[in-house]
Amino acid sequence: MTKLSRADFEAALVTTHLPTLALCVAQAAGDDALLSGERPVYDFFGDGMGGFSEAFQARIRAEADRVLWPILSGAAQPAPIPAPARISKMIDWIAGGDVPAHYLPFLEEELMLDGVDRRAPEPIYGGPRMLGAAAARQLSAIVIGAGMSGLLAAHRLRQAGVAVTILEANDDVGGTWLLNRYPGVRVDTPNHLYSYSFEPNHDWPEFYSQGDVLLGYFQRFAGHHGLYAITRFGTRVEEARWDGARGKWRVGANGSGNGGTLALEADMLVSAVGQLNEPRVPEIPGRESFAGPAFHSARWDHAADLAGKRVAVIGTGASAFQFVPEVAPEAAHLSVFQRTPPWLGPTDNYHEAVPDAFQWAVEHIPAYDKWYRFWLFWMLTDGILPAVRAEEGWNGPEGTIGPANAEMRAALVDRIRAQIEGRPELAQHVIPTYPLGGKRSLRDNGVWLSALQRENVALVTTPIARIEPDAVVTEDGVRHPADVLIYGTGFHASDFLRSYRVVGEHDADLHDRWGGDARAYLGLTVPDFPNFFMIYGPNTNIVVNGSIIFLSECATTYIVEAARLLAETGATALSVKRDVHDAFNARVDAENARMAWGQPGVTSWYKNTHGRVSQNWPFALVDYWHATRRPDPEEFHLVPGPRAAAA
Ligand code: NAP
């Protein structure tokens, strides 16, 4: 074993995350004395260090030296992993208060303090509840999409013993990270959290790493778990059809890597095509007439040279927010066409490299990686949800929906104003009028507003009237000359599964059924579509709380448990009951209507053309976790198969 250096340890104590370090000390010492001092404060506007007094900070560091260095230098052993009751206490401490009891099993599973991956499924076959040996037909599944969710589902289903084929339209895995290659693309969930719970990475180069790093992570994941070998690349699914007589999904695809067509079948169908994979380019009059390069952010034209050009960008959502500051210094002139400004969430370390000393701590200090991830998880979890829920009878300031929302608005507006001191006239354009939480707020380290204040950048807020070969013309008749046109205009998010047809029982066509208003039970399953599951389906997007990977892990647990239910009961198919589905959607709609994003007048990709919020999960993360532990057989029609009949 390499000897660790004292100098590295001392450097780690300087850059360390103090709440994390305090817990590592308590855990390694087997003694909670340190935790009876101060408790961390979760302050949205703070430094993320827990807000400890100087004296307490010094005490944590001194205790770390006393307890951790002997362990790291090989002179002592850490105390055993704490018992569950103690872990609960430690969770309470780092969460800064008493965590409600129903959170604890969920948080302990996420924390993985003992390194045990509790979400890894038990093998389905050979288990005590299986029917006789004759019943052991191996289930198969087709997973559509090899992005973050599809890779995850395939891996977990295989761990459980299901035979899986992945169909992927692109030539590699990675989904959104493969396709979004625009300058400045990076994750905007902290990277030590944006990873599979069971596949941590100690080497993130930045706190919010760039797209190629993320792509590398998912490629490595696919490589380690043998997922390349079960994926048919260059294969675009056209249609999936349920064959009730045989209890199989039949999938027709184009391409199959050699330009031909492909027909496959499986017991289960898992759609993992995401919500944000079909670029949306608005129908602006004259769009086709534009003479220069014109492209969408998710299909960046790297051959287009922007240097010294007049560039027009339409949109100021999460994508434009990342590429505009990159394009601005290169272009001769940049016109940014904004319809609605984004809210800006303070994130000083957004573009910062993870210091070596910090990485050293993540790598070497026992349990540091776990508790740090936990801190991020809790910080982004359900705590902020009440601030984006409308309070009944609230009649506070315009653009607010409750007291916490109003307080945060005021603080954020102050921060915006401070950034535009030299250009106060910009305030009317960059301070949102809709409530905080109405759209996804973006991570602000000052780069966005300074880009908009550059001399060669114009923020245009007059609506666009038309596009001409060399200009974008606004409704006031002003021509904004452009050589290159970039659409940062988002995706066909509400048009779930837009790229293929799904036909269920009684020839029910999923898109006809939805009529542009996609709904599912838990975002996962739809009546009359047996053995069909979606990940990141309707109403499973999160706006303010957590990482989307967490929801995909929950959904995957549910799908694997559905496979187990099929295997253990010998049923051919399970199909969710309509009343269960409808009652769930009524609950979701009622709650979404109370949220900032559901308020009348707030428009975003979260609402479909019917005005219904079809994207977002309005409840706490813990509720999704509890709801997706396993399918409740009472909520499904189970179609008996030959095995069940024989049993
Ligand atoms: P988006 O959030 O839907 O933003 C689209 C932008 O285009 C909005 O500013 C929209 O204005 C504007 N727009 C649309 N049609 C327009 C028109 N006809 N005229 C003028 N403006 C128009 O799309 P996105 O930025 O690609 O982001 C989509 C989602 O992807 C994000 O919310 C996030 O969940 C995800 N994302 C994540 C990351 C990350 O983690 N790093 C990065 C990028 C994206 P309005 O607001 O007025 O509609």
Boltz pocket constraint, residues with backbone or C-beta under 6 A from the ligand:
constraints:
  - pocket:
      binder: B
      contacts: [[A, 185], [A, 186], [A, 187], [A, 188], [A, 189], [A, 276], [A, 282], [A, 283], [A, 297], [A, 314], [A, 315], [A, 316], [A, 317], [A, 318], [A, 319], [A, 320], [A, 322], [A, 337], [A, 338], [A, 339], [A, 340], [A, 440], [A, 464], [A, 488], [A, 489], [A, 490], [A, 491], [A, 603], [A, 604], [A, 605]]
      max_distance: 6.0
